């Protein structure tokens, strides 16, 4: 409690140090008797609320004292229509006014369209080649005086050759692991007694077979017999390797973990576990006692001891970090909340880093989610928060925030937003803040580095260079569980940036609403099969925290499209007002994903619900159990009473909540007995409210909702005391009333603001005895997993691959022949980009039917689970592999397996110190079309002659990563012929690392440049000719119109006579050049009067700021005396019609171009050409004449030539498409 008080006081003191500004919120038109809630927010930690009441002067004023900076001001005003939130900046702003109006009872429509923000967002994932690992030395130097006798005499470990012989190298590796651990040596005189087992700690046998956790221990005899997997020894001792040209030590902690499992007897030896935790990491696994209660300020019964496997996972993942991170400042305590119970403040969290009081709190869902690799990443994620809180300085934090395009945003629930849509390694990394982003990035950097590399090379380099100081990780999958995907046409392209939102809410004020959202994506390719999406996920939150989710799918019904649409129903009882966009992601069929938020798209969802229900279902304090016997429909966890059912026992749950609205479900979680140190997690049960007129039970309005649920008591369930730790009821308005079941309700404090959301009940228990309790975990035969893969189109493979996987699994029980049976098998595949793809039994991927029936199997036979998978077109080429597997039985026991080994690479730093630091630059300053495959980079440092360099070039827009290496011929060199083809345009990073002659790292330097290989193409000249295409020379003006990206470049207009009889005595050519200062650049006073009469070619060329020269625009003009006339985009040999016989309008034109003929002119043909002379439209229709209309909506903006023809005569007229 003291820690929390200190934190709170520190917050108050720090808050008061900032200057306060008087700020007024004014609200007009509050009705008599009404109150309006004003919400003022600066960040997730700084949020103020006050009520505005009716004032007979019409304007109600509420005063706030606010610190400098940006604040978001919003209202909660049910019964009114009102503006959305407003952002103010203090001290510049001193007030804000909201005007309320009555309900409209009308549909709500909102449209947002991008104003150009699609530019600058990445379009492709990074394509990284697998790390090039060159082994320089993998031999282990065994001391001459070493023998297996040292293991016996010093540690009491005997090596047995009963399965396969031990080599001298492997026995030395094992010896080194024991010597690296706090495992006391025996002194002289401590002999081994083979008969009594005295001083013999274990007998070790070596096997080529894979073992779960690389180790099995047989404790049936007086001496433990340990069988160790040979594969645990491969990287036990550091190998000297180079990775991408950098020298270092390559090793894993796999054998170390194996020895830890042995000396702790898989954590059964709590004393050794506690000693390791404290001595190695400075942490303490908290128990259920008063110390925990004081630390967490909550009844100790809401916590439990960590399961043994959980302790080992935490110790193992902490060990994987570099030694400098082992004892982390600020981290002292690890707390485990009781099975099944969510944290009251953050119910969605699987774990919480309470940095303020030195604690990480884990919930059971941190460990029982079905994927062990996710649990491991979560452990690292939470520890990384302590790096942010205690280790990183402000400069590093600010640099990370800038790199991730994070900014403080008072309109966001977290107080932060990012404008970057592609460089987040997970949805959660994009959702919250730079702190969460970095924690996720560090966790992925170790456990799945390819996932981080494929979305953000610069974030990967930041973690490598600024945090890990060069240490890298390779997450290797077991070789026999890998397969190859072939693809000549891989899809690395992200779905396009969302550029338009069309939102419609249909339904009256007192009706349910239908919300339709249509999202349009930007397409560079104009081909939705390349940069379209297959699904979008949206989440909205109301001002009271209720959520509403929605999915969008391709509008055209195809696999993917650039237009997605979806609908959802909002109950008339859901929260009224504006709903905030929490998250928005778009994904394509192969998993390329873009994340949007309210800073990158416009989204306003307004729900007019005067009948809103904002109160959660209120608990009636009547929770009860009883064991009943009746006839039930069996097959699931819960049963339904039926005369046609099977007679059996069930645990009946009774409880009720009062709610003004109907409810959607009731839910309860029970802890199950773990009396013999088993590791069985919670069981849950859920169901709708009971509707029974005879019992006066309904699910209507303003009534108690009763829940009667039956947990079927199969004979395989565990015997012992069952009790509920957590239950809740949710109504159709989305409100949830949560009940925490605790032993001492006095020690569970519910704050005033949560008194209508949280409830507490005394935790009761009931004893259940079953005939054949199953506590044993099921298992997968990890030595008999079969994987085969074949491309569906071997002649031209496109990534679509048929993958067949067979897994052997069985259930075990102390009561042989009474096994519960397998409930489910699942696994994950990891692709070369780090993408993780999950599959499970019963989801349509299996060849064999799997119905999920919960009736007992009553055998321990090995069963084959066959999975038939089809990877989609575009799947990443390269090596895929099974990363994890999971099996669960019907009694709730489960086992999970990871097939990933984290192999660490520690750089070996050179002794060389540079006297002049490393400097690098791209000589041409920019990369453009002329040097894209042959750029030159200069590198200099002293002394560097004879040293090596390794360079990496990548774009912030994604795409290929270019790498190369070489030798400094002198202290200053130029490296030529660097090919950046495939590195996408945009800001590019050049990173150079210098190594010595032994490839030991000396220095690293990164520079930033621009790559632009797009030729200017949307430019044109626009003259001030009249509709007849003629102007006087004095009035003739040409406007050079370019895109904004070309501003800062230059233009060149060449005017040359087309006559073949040019003479030196007459002026027949002009050249005009200049800078492009704006999108429209006017050329006046052109010296055309100096030219002789005749036809002239006007050739306009644009060069952009990066040196790319566009294709010329060519137009022909005729100069006659003091006038000039446009001929067209090409000289015509046919006679010209008089332009007085037809007219066009409007010009410039947006959609419809109108042509009107006069004097009886009948047109035979109408054609439209672009400025290059390419025909893009042709028509011979005569029905519409003399008034002709052409739809040009599909035409890109630019300049075009209209050619009309009649009786072999024609005339050209230029027009502009806006």
Secondary structure as the mmCIF struct_conf table of DSSP 4:
data_model
#
loop_
_struct_conf.conf_type_id
_struct_conf.id
_struct_conf.beg_label_comp_id
_struct_conf.beg_label_asym_id
_struct_conf.beg_label_seq_id
_struct_conf.end_label_comp_id
_struct_conf.end_label_asym_id
_struct_conf.end_label_seq_id
HELX_RH_AL_P HELX_RH_AL_P1 UNK A 2 UNK A 17
BEND BEND1 UNK A 18 UNK A 18
HELX_LH_PP_P HELX_LH_PP_P1 UNK A 19 UNK A 19
STRN STRN1 UNK A 20 UNK A 28
HELX_LH_PP_P HELX_LH_PP_P2 UNK A 30 UNK A 31
TURN_TY1_P TURN_TY1_P1 UNK A 32 UNK A 33
STRN STRN2 UNK A 35 UNK A 41
BEND BEND2 UNK A 42 UNK A 45
STRN STRN3 UNK A 47 UNK A 53
TURN_TY1_P TURN_TY1_P2 UNK A 56 UNK A 57
BEND BEND3 UNK A 58 UNK A 58
STRN STRN4 UNK A 59 UNK A 67
BEND BEND4 UNK A 68 UNK A 68
STRN STRN5 UNK A 69 UNK A 76
TURN_TY1_P TURN_TY1_P3 UNK A 78 UNK A 79
BEND BEND5 UNK A 80 UNK A 80
STRN STRN6 UNK A 81 UNK A 81
STRN STRN7 UNK A 86 UNK A 90
TURN_TY1_P TURN_TY1_P4 UNK A 91 UNK A 92
STRN STRN8 UNK A 95 UNK A 99
STRN STRN9 UNK A 101 UNK A 101
BEND BEND6 UNK A 106 UNK A 106
STRN STRN10 UNK A 108 UNK A 113
BEND BEND7 UNK A 115 UNK A 116
TURN_TY1_P TURN_TY1_P5 UNK A 117 UNK A 120
BEND BEND8 UNK A 121 UNK A 121
STRN STRN11 UNK A 124 UNK A 124
STRN STRN12 UNK A 126 UNK A 127
HELX_LH_PP_P HELX_LH_PP_P3 UNK A 128 UNK A 131
STRN STRN13 UNK A 133 UNK A 137
TURN_TY1_P TURN_TY1_P6 UNK A 144 UNK A 145
HELX_RH_AL_P HELX_RH_AL_P2 UNK A 148 UNK A 155
STRN STRN14 UNK A 157 UNK A 160
BEND BEND9 UNK A 162 UNK A 164
HELX_LH_PP_P HELX_LH_PP_P4 UNK A 165 UNK A 167
HELX_RH_AL_P HELX_RH_AL_P3 UNK A 168 UNK A 180
TURN_TY1_P TURN_TY1_P7 UNK A 181 UNK A 182
HELX_LH_PP_P HELX_LH_PP_P5 UNK A 184 UNK A 186
TURN_TY1_P TURN_TY1_P8 UNK A 188 UNK A 189
TURN_TY1_P TURN_TY1_P9 UNK A 194 UNK A 196
TURN_TY1_P TURN_TY1_P10 UNK A 198 UNK A 199
STRN STRN15 UNK A 202 UNK A 207
BEND BEND10 UNK A 208 UNK A 209
HELX_RH_3T_P HELX_RH_3T_P1 UNK A 212 UNK A 214
STRN STRN16 UNK A 215 UNK A 218
BEND BEND11 UNK A 220 UNK A 223
STRN STRN17 UNK A 225 UNK A 229
HELX_RH_3T_P HELX_RH_3T_P2 UNK A 230 UNK A 233
TURN_TY1_P TURN_TY1_P11 UNK A 234 UNK A 235
BEND BEND12 UNK A 236 UNK A 237
HELX_LH_PP_P HELX_LH_PP_P6 UNK A 238 UNK A 238
STRN STRN18 UNK A 239 UNK A 243
TURN_TY1_P TURN_TY1_P12 UNK A 244 UNK A 245
STRN STRN19 UNK A 246 UNK A 252
BEND BEND13 UNK A 253 UNK A 253
HELX_RH_AL_P HELX_RH_AL_P4 UNK A 254 UNK A 263
TURN_TY1_P TURN_TY1_P13 UNK A 264 UNK A 268
HELX_RH_AL_P HELX_RH_AL_P5 UNK A 270 UNK A 281
BEND BEND14 UNK A 282 UNK A 282
STRN STRN20 UNK A 284 UNK A 285
BEND BEND15 UNK A 288 UNK A 289
HELX_RH_AL_P HELX_RH_AL_P6 UNK A 290 UNK A 296
TURN_TY1_P TURN_TY1_P14 UNK A 297 UNK A 297
BEND BEND16 UNK A 298 UNK A 298
HELX_RH_3T_P HELX_RH_3T_P3 UNK A 300 UNK A 302
STRN STRN21 UNK A 303 UNK A 304
HELX_LH_PP_P HELX_LH_PP_P7 UNK A 305 UNK A 307
HELX_RH_AL_P HELX_RH_AL_P7 UNK A 308 UNK A 320
BEND BEND17 UNK A 321 UNK A 321
HELX_RH_3T_P HELX_RH_3T_P4 UNK A 323 UNK A 325
TURN_TY1_P TURN_TY1_P15 UNK A 326 UNK A 326
BEND BEND18 UNK A 327 UNK A 327
TURN_TY1_P TURN_TY1_P16 UNK A 329 UNK A 330
STRN STRN22 UNK A 333 UNK A 337
HELX_LH_PP_P HELX_LH_PP_P8 UNK A 338 UNK A 338
TURN_TY1_P TURN_TY1_P17 UNK A 339 UNK A 340
HELX_LH_PP_P HELX_LH_PP_P9 UNK A 341 UNK A 343
BEND BEND19 UNK A 344 UNK A 345
TURN_TY1_P TURN_TY1_P18 UNK A 347 UNK A 348
BEND BEND20 UNK A 350 UNK A 350
STRN STRN23 UNK A 351 UNK A 354
HELX_RH_3T_P HELX_RH_3T_P5 UNK A 355 UNK A 357
TURN_TY1_P TURN_TY1_P19 UNK A 358 UNK A 358
STRN STRN24 UNK A 359 UNK A 362
HELX_RH_3T_P HELX_RH_3T_P6 UNK A 364 UNK A 366
TURN_TY1_P TURN_TY1_P20 UNK A 367 UNK A 367
BEND BEND21 UNK A 369 UNK A 370
HELX_RH_AL_P HELX_RH_AL_P8 UNK A 372 UNK A 386
HELX_RH_PI_P HELX_RH_PI_P1 UNK A 387 UNK A 391
HELX_RH_AL_P HELX_RH_AL_P9 UNK A 394 UNK A 403
TURN_TY1_P TURN_TY1_P21 UNK A 404 UNK A 405
STRN STRN25 UNK A 406 UNK A 408
TURN_TY1_P TURN_TY1_P22 UNK A 410 UNK A 411
BEND BEND22 UNK A 412 UNK A 412
TURN_TY1_P TURN_TY1_P23 UNK A 413 UNK A 414
BEND BEND23 UNK A 415 UNK A 415
STRN STRN26 UNK A 416 UNK A 418
BEND BEND24 UNK A 421 UNK A 422
BEND BEND25 UNK A 425 UNK A 426
HELX_RH_AL_P HELX_RH_AL_P10 UNK A 427 UNK A 431
BEND BEND26 UNK A 432 UNK A 432
HELX_RH_AL_P HELX_RH_AL_P11 UNK A 434 UNK A 447
HELX_RH_AL_P HELX_RH_AL_P12 UNK A 449 UNK A 455
HELX_RH_AL_P HELX_RH_AL_P13 UNK A 457 UNK A 462
HELX_RH_PI_P HELX_RH_PI_P2 UNK A 463 UNK A 467
BEND BEND27 UNK A 468 UNK A 468
TURN_TY1_P TURN_TY1_P24 UNK A 469 UNK A 470
STRN STRN27 UNK A 472 UNK A 477
HELX_LH_PP_P HELX_LH_PP_P10 UNK A 478 UNK A 478
HELX_RH_3T_P HELX_RH_3T_P7 UNK A 479 UNK A 481
STRN STRN28 UNK A 482 UNK A 485
STRN STRN29 UNK A 487 UNK A 487
BEND BEND28 UNK A 488 UNK A 489
STRN STRN30 UNK A 493 UNK A 493
HELX_LH_PP_P HELX_LH_PP_P11 UNK A 494 UNK A 497
STRN STRN31 UNK A 498 UNK A 506
BEND BEND29 UNK A 507 UNK A 507
TURN_TY1_P TURN_TY1_P25 UNK A 509 UNK A 510
BEND BEND30 UNK A 511 UNK A 511
STRN STRN32 UNK A 513 UNK A 521
BEND BEND31 UNK A 524 UNK A 526
HELX_RH_AL_P HELX_RH_AL_P14 UNK A 528 UNK A 531
STRN STRN33 UNK A 533 UNK A 533
BEND BEND32 UNK A 534 UNK A 534
STRN STRN34 UNK A 535 UNK A 541
TURN_TY1_P TURN_TY1_P26 UNK A 543 UNK A 544
BEND BEND33 UNK A 545 UNK A 545
STRN STRN35 UNK A 547 UNK A 554
TURN_TY1_P TURN_TY1_P27 UNK A 555 UNK A 556
BEND BEND34 UNK A 557 UNK A 559
STRN STRN36 UNK A 561 UNK A 561
BEND BEND35 UNK A 562 UNK A 562
STRN STRN37 UNK A 563 UNK A 570
HELX_LH_PP_P HELX_LH_PP_P12 UNK A 571 UNK A 571
TURN_TY1_P TURN_TY1_P28 UNK A 572 UNK A 573
BEND BEND36 UNK A 574 UNK A 574
HELX_LH_PP_P HELX_LH_PP_P13 UNK A 575 UNK A 576
STRN STRN38 UNK A 577 UNK A 587
TURN_TY1_P TURN_TY1_P29 UNK A 589 UNK A 590
STRN STRN39 UNK A 593 UNK A 596
TURN_TY1_P TURN_TY1_P30 UNK A 598 UNK A 600
BEND BEND37 UNK A 601 UNK A 601
STRN STRN40 UNK A 605 UNK A 607
TURN_TY1_P TURN_TY1_P31 UNK A 610 UNK A 611
BEND BEND38 UNK A 615 UNK A 615
HELX_LH_PP_P HELX_LH_PP_P14 UNK A 616 UNK A 617
STRN STRN41 UNK A 618 UNK A 619
BEND BEND39 UNK A 621 UNK A 621
STRN STRN42 UNK A 624 UNK A 633
BEND BEND40 UNK A 635 UNK A 637
STRN STRN43 UNK A 638 UNK A 638
STRN STRN44 UNK A 640 UNK A 641
TURN_TY1_P TURN_TY1_P32 UNK A 643 UNK A 644
BEND BEND41 UNK A 645 UNK A 645
STRN STRN45 UNK A 646 UNK A 659
BEND BEND42 UNK A 660 UNK A 661
STRN STRN46 UNK A 663 UNK A 671
TURN_TY1_P TURN_TY1_P33 UNK A 675 UNK A 676
BEND BEND43 UNK A 677 UNK A 677
STRN STRN47 UNK A 683 UNK A 687
HELX_LH_PP_P HELX_LH_PP_P15 UNK A 688 UNK A 690
STRN STRN48 UNK A 692 UNK A 692
HELX_RH_3T_P HELX_RH_3T_P8 UNK A 693 UNK A 695
TURN_TY1_P TURN_TY1_P34 UNK A 696 UNK A 696
STRN STRN49 UNK A 697 UNK A 697
BEND BEND44 UNK A 701 UNK A 702
STRN STRN50 UNK A 703 UNK A 712
TURN_TY1_P TURN_TY1_P35 UNK A 715 UNK A 716
BEND BEND45 UNK A 717 UNK A 717
HELX_LH_PP_P HELX_LH_PP_P16 UNK A 718 UNK A 719
STRN STRN51 UNK A 720 UNK A 731
TURN_TY1_P TURN_TY1_P36 UNK A 732 UNK A 733
BEND BEND46 UNK A 734 UNK A 734
STRN STRN52 UNK A 736 UNK A 742
BEND BEND47 UNK A 743 UNK A 743
HELX_RH_3T_P HELX_RH_3T_P9 UNK A 745 UNK A 747
BEND BEND48 UNK A 748 UNK A 748
HELX_RH_3T_P HELX_RH_3T_P10 UNK A 752 UNK A 754
TURN_TY1_P TURN_TY1_P37 UNK A 755 UNK A 757
STRN STRN53 UNK A 758 UNK A 762
STRN STRN54 UNK A 765 UNK A 768
BEND BEND49 UNK A 771 UNK A 772
BEND BEND50 UNK A 776 UNK A 776
HELX_LH_PP_P HELX_LH_PP_P17 UNK A 777 UNK A 778
STRN STRN55 UNK A 779 UNK A 780
TURN_TY1_P TURN_TY1_P38 UNK A 782 UNK A 783
STRN STRN56 UNK A 786 UNK A 791
BEND BEND51 UNK A 792 UNK A 792
HELX_RH_3T_P HELX_RH_3T_P11 UNK A 794 UNK A 796
STRN STRN57 UNK A 798 UNK A 798
BEND BEND52 UNK A 799 UNK A 799
STRN STRN58 UNK A 801 UNK A 810
BEND BEND53 UNK A 814 UNK A 815
TURN_TY1_P TURN_TY1_P39 UNK A 816 UNK A 817
STRN STRN59 UNK A 822 UNK A 830
TURN_TY1_P TURN_TY1_P40 UNK A 832 UNK A 833
BEND BEND54 UNK A 834 UNK A 834
STRN STRN60 UNK A 836 UNK A 840
TURN_TY1_P TURN_TY1_P41 UNK A 841 UNK A 842
BEND BEND55 UNK A 843 UNK A 844
STRN STRN61 UNK A 846 UNK A 846
BEND BEND56 UNK A 847 UNK A 848
BEND BEND57 UNK A 855 UNK A 855
STRN STRN62 UNK A 863 UNK A 871
HELX_LH_PP_P HELX_LH_PP_P18 UNK A 872 UNK A 872
TURN_TY1_P TURN_TY1_P42 UNK A 873 UNK A 874
HELX_LH_PP_P HELX_LH_PP_P19 UNK A 875 UNK A 877
STRN STRN63 UNK A 878 UNK A 889
TURN_TY1_P TURN_TY1_P43 UNK A 890 UNK A 891
BEND BEND58 UNK A 892 UNK A 892
STRN STRN64 UNK A 894 UNK A 898
STRN STRN65 UNK A 900 UNK A 907
STRN STRN66 UNK A 909 UNK A 909
BEND BEND59 UNK A 911 UNK A 911
BEND BEND60 UNK A 915 UNK A 915
STRN STRN67 UNK A 916 UNK A 922
TURN_TY1_P TURN_TY1_P44 UNK A 923 UNK A 924
BEND BEND61 UNK A 925 UNK A 925
STRN STRN68 UNK A 926 UNK A 927
TURN_TY1_P TURN_TY1_P45 UNK A 929 UNK A 933
BEND BEND62 UNK A 934 UNK A 934
STRN STRN69 UNK A 935 UNK A 942
TURN_TY1_P TURN_TY1_P46 UNK A 943 UNK A 943
TURN_TY1_P TURN_TY1_P47 UNK A 945 UNK A 946
STRN STRN70 UNK A 948 UNK A 955
TURN_TY1_P TURN_TY1_P48 UNK A 956 UNK A 957
STRN STRN71 UNK A 959 UNK A 960
STRN STRN72 UNK A 962 UNK A 967
BEND BEND63 UNK A 969 UNK A 971
STRN STRN73 UNK A 972 UNK A 978
TURN_TY1_P TURN_TY1_P49 UNK A 981 UNK A 982
STRN STRN74 UNK A 983 UNK A 983
HELX_LH_PP_P HELX_LH_PP_P20 UNK A 984 UNK A 984
BEND BEND64 UNK A 985 UNK A 985
STRN STRN75 UNK A 986 UNK A 995
TURN_TY1_P TURN_TY1_P50 UNK A 997 UNK A 998
STRN STRN76 UNK A 1001 UNK A 1011
HELX_LH_PP_P HELX_LH_PP_P21 UNK A 1014 UNK A 1016
BEND BEND65 UNK A 1018 UNK A 1018
STRN STRN77 UNK A 1020 UNK A 1023
TURN_TY1_P TURN_TY1_P51 UNK A 1027 UNK A 1028
BEND BEND66 UNK A 1029 UNK A 1029
STRN STRN78 UNK A 1030 UNK A 1032
TURN_TY1_P TURN_TY1_P52 UNK A 1033 UNK A 1035
STRN STRN79 UNK A 1038 UNK A 1041
HELX_RH_3T_P HELX_RH_3T_P12 UNK A 1044 UNK A 1046
TURN_TY1_P TURN_TY1_P53 UNK A 1047 UNK A 1048
BEND BEND67 UNK A 1049 UNK A 1049
STRN STRN80 UNK A 1050 UNK A 1057
BEND BEND68 UNK A 1060 UNK A 1060
TURN_TY1_P TURN_TY1_P54 UNK A 1064 UNK A 1065
BEND BEND69 UNK A 1066 UNK A 1066
STRN STRN81 UNK A 1067 UNK A 1067
STRN STRN82 UNK A 1069 UNK A 1075
BEND BEND70 UNK A 1078 UNK A 1079
STRN STRN83 UNK A 1080 UNK A 1083
BEND BEND71 UNK A 1085 UNK A 1085
HELX_RH_3T_P HELX_RH_3T_P13 UNK A 1088 UNK A 1090
STRN STRN84 UNK A 1091 UNK A 1091
HELX_LH_PP_P HELX_LH_PP_P22 UNK A 1092 UNK A 1092
BEND BEND72 UNK A 1093 UNK A 1093
STRN STRN85 UNK A 1094 UNK A 1103
TURN_TY1_P TURN_TY1_P55 UNK A 1105 UNK A 1106
BEND BEND73 UNK A 1107 UNK A 1107
HELX_LH_PP_P HELX_LH_PP_P23 UNK A 1108 UNK A 1108
STRN STRN86 UNK A 1109 UNK A 1109
HELX_LH_PP_P HELX_LH_PP_P24 UNK A 1110 UNK A 1112
STRN STRN87 UNK A 1113 UNK A 1120
TURN_TY1_P TURN_TY1_P56 UNK A 1121 UNK A 1122
STRN STRN88 UNK A 1123 UNK A 1128
BEND BEND74 UNK A 1129 UNK A 1130
BEND BEND75 UNK A 1134 UNK A 1134
HELX_LH_PP_P HELX_LH_PP_P25 UNK A 1135 UNK A 1135
STRN STRN89 UNK A 1136 UNK A 1136
HELX_LH_PP_P HELX_LH_PP_P26 UNK A 1137 UNK A 1138
HELX_RH_3T_P HELX_RH_3T_P14 UNK A 1139 UNK A 1141
STRN STRN90 UNK A 1142 UNK A 1145
BEND BEND76 UNK A 1147 UNK A 1148
STRN STRN91 UNK A 1149 UNK A 1149
BEND BEND77 UNK A 1150 UNK A 1151
STRN STRN92 UNK A 1152 UNK A 1157
TURN_TY1_P TURN_TY1_P57 UNK A 1159 UNK A 1160
BEND BEND78 UNK A 1164 UNK A 1164
STRN STRN93 UNK A 1165 UNK A 1170
TURN_TY1_P TURN_TY1_P58 UNK A 1171 UNK A 1172
BEND BEND79 UNK A 1173 UNK A 1173
STRN STRN94 UNK A 1175 UNK A 1179
TURN_TY1_P TURN_TY1_P59 UNK A 1183 UNK A 1186
STRN STRN95 UNK A 1187 UNK A 1191
TURN_TY1_P TURN_TY1_P60 UNK A 1193 UNK A 1194
BEND BEND80 UNK A 1195 UNK A 1195
HELX_LH_PP_P HELX_LH_PP_P27 UNK A 1196 UNK A 1196
BEND BEND81 UNK A 1197 UNK A 1197
STRN STRN96 UNK A 1198 UNK A 1206
TURN_TY1_P TURN_TY1_P61 UNK A 1207 UNK A 1208
STRN STRN97 UNK A 1209 UNK A 1217
#
